[in-house]
Amino acid sequence: MPALPKLLVQFLAIGLAGSLGAMLRYAITLLVPNSAFPFATMLINVSGSLFLGWFATVFKDRVPPISDFTYLAIATGFVGAYTTFSTYMLETDTMVRDKEWLRTSAYLIGSLILGLIAVRAGFILGTLQRRA
């Protein structure tokens, strides 16, 4: 089973890089006040999208290429923990570039509506559980 150690190392790299992304996210929330508008969250989501777009473009086809291991650690671990919104935007941009308008619209609108419904459902379930 030689693949298992490689998979384990990938998980550890993603976890380590993810912990750094999560800590940076928290640091930004401490530095940027949210007040009545979630400025910190918006800054995190937009900067994460900017970074992931840049990173995917510069390092995807780089010669010599970075390893899949490094790409996973940074794109999935670090940026993924920093913000999942960046992945959402990168995937959406790929569909836009491919001119897949129906798929793009379904993904954007569906993710927003289903995400909002899921948050509301979680709130309702949590409220019901607290009352029980």
Summary of the structure (lengths in Angstrom):
residues: 132
radius of gyration: 17.9
end to end distance: 47.9
largest distance: 59.6
contacts: 335
relative contact order: 0.11
helix: 83%
strand: 0%
